[in-house]
Amino acid sequence: MKRVAFCLRGAVAKEGCVFHKPGALYDDRPYVDFRAVAASVKKHIFACNPTYEFDVFIHCWNADLRDALNGLYAPVAHVYEDNDAYRAEIAAHSGGNPDDFTHASHALSLKKVIELVEGTGARYDVVVLYRPDVLLYKDMDLATYDVDACVYVNAHPEGNGDFHFVMSMANASAFKGLYASATDGNPCRVHYWIKNYVENYLHLPLRMDALAPGPHAAQEVMRKLSPRRRREIIATF
């Protein structure tokens, strides 16, 4: 049986809020339904890949959700941190552009969750990096991914998505360098710098999988779905 490190990283979004600028993460609005996201992951990733064994790892910027997320995912290892403690560092990696702060923050969380996987000393056949606020409504068939040959990303124009990434453990160890690359000639710019890093720093192909974003496609950020569409999808879990 193949082993998978399933890695949740980043922040859980809040309703009506886009985390773009420093300090925007911790307002008093309610969280999106992260429990429904967990149900979608369990159905469309864990349950539909019965020949794979999953260990969950979490790095999250929402410390108040520690008990809730740990209860849902039972992670092997987890770290919950205050994003504001890294504000100056993240801002430096975002090139001083407040609108790119969230993307550098995301990359730091990617780095930290991969380090959690490496810290176990275990060897995994597949690493899946996934956002904790993206609802999935089609199966991710891991048997279709040639993880040694390339890095996979969700379908998005020109391969510039960031909902999930699928790769080998060796490639994940290299992928964590995305964050550092922002100060090494790879400016942190949305829909550019991840693809540029994979292709021109790691010298690997970046391939889109079959999971496209959209309310009637395969997956979508929870806050972008209408209440009606959310109810329709959640009813299938």
Secondary structure, DSSP 8 states (H G I E B T S, - for coil): -EEEEEEEEE---BTT----STTGGG-SS-B--HHHHHHHHIIIIITT-TTEEEEEEEEES-GGGHHHHHHHH--SEEEE--GGGGHHHHHHHTTT-GGGHHHHHHHHHHHHHHHHHHHT----SEEEEE-TTEEE-S---GGG--TTT-EEE---GGG---SEEEE-HHHHHHHTTHHHHTTTT----TTTHHHHHHHHTS---EEE-S--BSTTSSEEEGGGS-HHHHHHHHTT-
